[in-house]
């Protein structure tokens, strides 16, 4: 798992703090993924979540955009399972 928090520029270029929700690796793509949030909510009042692949090299990690529909579908499945687990624990 990568750090629980990180800071990076948002879409407007402003440095923003993000919290890591979940990290996971997929053998199918040979990539590591991170789901994270800036703790803002959308117009429906739901927490905004973002997903990226990440690489760690020499103790420095970088995020990269999700590139395929297949990856997005897998991320949605993982997130659904994660939230079902949270609900069943409450």
C-alpha atoms as an extended CHARMM CRD file, in Angstrom:
* protein
*
        90  EXT
         1         1  UNK       CA              0.0000000000        0.0000000000        0.0000000000  PROA      1               0.0000000000
         2         2  UNK       CA              1.2140000000        3.4910000000       -0.7620000000  PROA      2               0.0000000000
         3         3  UNK       CA              0.9620000000        6.4100000000        1.6670000000  PROA      3               0.0000000000
         4         4  UNK       CA             -2.4420000000        7.1090000000        3.1740000000  PROA      4               0.0000000000
         5         5  UNK       CA             -2.2870000000       10.7390000000        2.0200000000  PROA      5               0.0000000000
         6         6  UNK       CA             -0.6100000000       12.6550000000       -0.7720000000  PROA      6               0.0000000000
         7         7  UNK       CA             -0.6040000000       16.0960000000       -2.3660000000  PROA      7               0.0000000000
         8         8  UNK       CA             -0.6400000000       16.8600000000       -6.0760000000  PROA      8               0.0000000000
         9         9  UNK       CA             -2.0730000000       19.4800000000       -8.4500000000  PROA      9               0.0000000000
        10        10  UNK       CA             -5.7710000000       19.1100000000       -9.2390000000  PROA      10              0.0000000000
        11        11  UNK       CA             -7.2820000000       19.6920000000      -12.6880000000  PROA      11              0.0000000000
        12        12  UNK       CA             -7.0900000000       23.4720000000      -12.1290000000  PROA      12              0.0000000000
        13        13  UNK       CA             -3.4170000000       23.2610000000      -11.1330000000  PROA      13              0.0000000000
        14        14  UNK       CA             -4.0180000000       23.9660000000       -7.4250000000  PROA      14              0.0000000000
        15        15  UNK       CA             -2.1070000000       21.7760000000       -4.9520000000  PROA      15              0.0000000000
        16        16  UNK       CA             -4.6960000000       19.5250000000       -3.3240000000  PROA      16              0.0000000000
        17        17  UNK       CA             -4.5180000000       16.9670000000       -0.5160000000  PROA      17              0.0000000000
        18        18  UNK       CA             -5.9000000000       13.5080000000       -1.2920000000  PROA      18              0.0000000000
        19        19  UNK       CA             -6.6730000000       10.5100000000        0.9130000000  PROA      19              0.0000000000
        20        20  UNK       CA             -6.0370000000        6.9860000000       -0.3230000000  PROA      20              0.0000000000
        21        21  UNK       CA             -9.1450000000        4.8190000000       -0.1170000000  PROA      21              0.0000000000
        22        22  UNK       CA             -7.7990000000        1.5840000000       -1.5610000000  PROA      22              0.0000000000
        23        23  UNK       CA             -4.8480000000        0.1450000000       -3.4620000000  PROA      23              0.0000000000
        24        24  UNK       CA             -4.7080000000       -3.1390000000       -5.3590000000  PROA      24              0.0000000000
        25        25  UNK       CA             -2.7100000000       -4.9840000000       -8.0230000000  PROA      25              0.0000000000
        26        26  UNK       CA             -4.0770000000       -6.7960000000      -11.0670000000  PROA      26              0.0000000000
        27        27  UNK       CA             -2.2180000000       -9.7320000000      -12.5580000000  PROA      27              0.0000000000
        28        28  UNK       CA             -4.1870000000       -9.3350000000      -15.8100000000  PROA      28              0.0000000000
        29        29  UNK       CA             -2.6850000000       -5.9030000000      -16.4790000000  PROA      29              0.0000000000
        30        30  UNK       CA              0.4910000000       -6.2240000000      -14.3990000000  PROA      30              0.0000000000
        31        31  UNK       CA             -0.3500000000       -2.8210000000      -12.8600000000  PROA      31              0.0000000000
        32        32  UNK       CA             -0.9910000000       -1.3350000000       -9.4330000000  PROA      32              0.0000000000
        33        33  UNK       CA             -4.0710000000        0.8320000000       -8.8820000000  PROA      33              0.0000000000
        34        34  UNK       CA             -5.0560000000        3.4630000000       -6.3540000000  PROA      34              0.0000000000
        35        35  UNK       CA             -8.5060000000        4.8440000000       -5.5520000000  PROA      35              0.0000000000
        36        36  UNK       CA             -8.3840000000        8.1950000000       -3.7980000000  PROA      36              0.0000000000
        37        37  UNK       CA            -10.4590000000       11.2340000000       -2.8610000000  PROA      37              0.0000000000
        38        38  UNK       CA            -10.0740000000       14.9460000000       -2.1850000000  PROA      38              0.0000000000
        39        39  UNK       CA            -13.0010000000       14.6320000000        0.2540000000  PROA      39              0.0000000000
        40        40  UNK       CA            -15.3070000000       16.8170000000       -1.8040000000  PROA      40              0.0000000000
        41        41  UNK       CA            -18.8120000000       15.7570000000       -2.7700000000  PROA      41              0.0000000000
        42        42  UNK       CA            -20.6250000000       15.7800000000       -6.0900000000  PROA      42              0.0000000000
        43        43  UNK       CA            -24.0060000000       17.3680000000       -6.7750000000  PROA      43              0.0000000000
        44        44  UNK       CA            -25.7240000000       14.2500000000       -5.3460000000  PROA      44              0.0000000000
        45        45  UNK       CA            -23.8010000000       14.5630000000       -2.0910000000  PROA      45              0.0000000000
        46        46  UNK       CA            -21.6010000000       11.5470000000       -2.7990000000  PROA      46              0.0000000000
        47        47  UNK       CA            -17.8700000000       11.5350000000       -2.1160000000  PROA      47              0.0000000000
        48        48  UNK       CA            -15.8450000000       12.1780000000       -5.2850000000  PROA      48              0.0000000000
        49        49  UNK       CA            -13.4780000000        9.3010000000       -6.0210000000  PROA      49              0.0000000000
        50        50  UNK       CA            -10.6380000000        9.0950000000       -8.5130000000  PROA      50              0.0000000000
        51        51  UNK       CA             -8.6750000000        6.1030000000       -9.7980000000  PROA      51              0.0000000000
        52        52  UNK       CA             -5.2250000000        5.8520000000      -11.3480000000  PROA      52              0.0000000000
        53        53  UNK       CA             -2.4560000000        3.3870000000      -11.9000000000  PROA      53              0.0000000000
        54        54  UNK       CA              0.6750000000        4.0440000000       -9.9010000000  PROA      54              0.0000000000
        55        55  UNK       CA              4.3560000000        3.2480000000      -10.2200000000  PROA      55              0.0000000000
        56        56  UNK       CA              6.9780000000        3.3900000000       -7.4910000000  PROA      56              0.0000000000
        57        57  UNK       CA             10.5930000000        3.8800000000       -8.5300000000  PROA      57              0.0000000000
        58        58  UNK       CA             13.4120000000        4.9160000000       -6.2030000000  PROA      58              0.0000000000
        59        59  UNK       CA             10.8780000000        5.6820000000       -3.4510000000  PROA      59              0.0000000000
        60        60  UNK       CA              9.0710000000        8.1430000000       -5.7430000000  PROA      60              0.0000000000
        61        61  UNK       CA              5.6330000000        7.2490000000       -6.9980000000  PROA      61              0.0000000000
        62        62  UNK       CA              3.7700000000        8.6160000000       -9.9560000000  PROA      62              0.0000000000
        63        63  UNK       CA              0.1510000000        8.3620000000      -11.0220000000  PROA      63              0.0000000000
        64        64  UNK       CA             -0.9660000000        7.5580000000      -14.5350000000  PROA      64              0.0000000000
        65        65  UNK       CA             -4.3950000000        7.7100000000      -16.1230000000  PROA      65              0.0000000000
        66        66  UNK       CA             -6.5310000000        4.6180000000      -16.5760000000  PROA      66              0.0000000000
        67        67  UNK       CA             -6.1910000000        3.7590000000      -20.2530000000  PROA      67              0.0000000000
        68        68  UNK       CA             -8.7620000000        1.1100000000      -21.1310000000  PROA      68              0.0000000000
        69        69  UNK       CA            -12.4650000000        0.3910000000      -20.6420000000  PROA      69              0.0000000000
        70        70  UNK       CA            -11.5070000000       -3.0240000000      -19.3000000000  PROA      70              0.0000000000
        71        71  UNK       CA             -9.4780000000       -1.4040000000      -16.5110000000  PROA      71              0.0000000000
        72        72  UNK       CA            -12.3830000000        0.9220000000      -15.6640000000  PROA      72              0.0000000000
        73        73  UNK       CA            -14.7810000000       -2.0220000000      -15.4830000000  PROA      73              0.0000000000
        74        74  UNK       CA            -12.4450000000       -3.9160000000      -13.1500000000  PROA      74              0.0000000000
        75        75  UNK       CA            -12.0340000000       -0.8470000000      -10.9390000000  PROA      75              0.0000000000
        76        76  UNK       CA            -15.8160000000       -0.5010000000      -10.6630000000  PROA      76              0.0000000000
        77        77  UNK       CA            -16.1020000000       -4.1660000000       -9.6260000000  PROA      77              0.0000000000
        78        78  UNK       CA            -13.3630000000       -3.7530000000       -7.0120000000  PROA      78              0.0000000000
        79        79  UNK       CA            -14.9780000000       -0.5830000000       -5.6520000000  PROA      79              0.0000000000
        80        80  UNK       CA            -18.4120000000       -2.2160000000       -5.4640000000  PROA      80              0.0000000000
        81        81  UNK       CA            -16.9360000000       -5.1520000000       -3.5290000000  PROA      81              0.0000000000
        82        82  UNK       CA            -15.0750000000       -2.7570000000       -1.2330000000  PROA      82              0.0000000000
        83        83  UNK       CA            -18.2340000000       -0.7850000000       -0.4200000000  PROA      83              0.0000000000
        84        84  UNK       CA            -20.2970000000       -3.9420000000        0.0860000000  PROA      84              0.0000000000
        85        85  UNK       CA            -17.6610000000       -5.0200000000        2.6150000000  PROA      85              0.0000000000
        86        86  UNK       CA            -17.8840000000       -1.6770000000        4.4090000000  PROA      86              0.0000000000
        87        87  UNK       CA            -21.6750000000       -1.8760000000        4.5940000000  PROA      87              0.0000000000
        88        88  UNK       CA            -21.6410000000       -5.4300000000        5.9400000000  PROA      88              0.0000000000
        89        89  UNK       CA            -19.2250000000       -4.3970000000        8.7040000000  PROA      89              0.0000000000
        90        90  UNK       CA            -21.5060000000       -1.5870000000        9.9150000000  PROA      90              0.0000000000
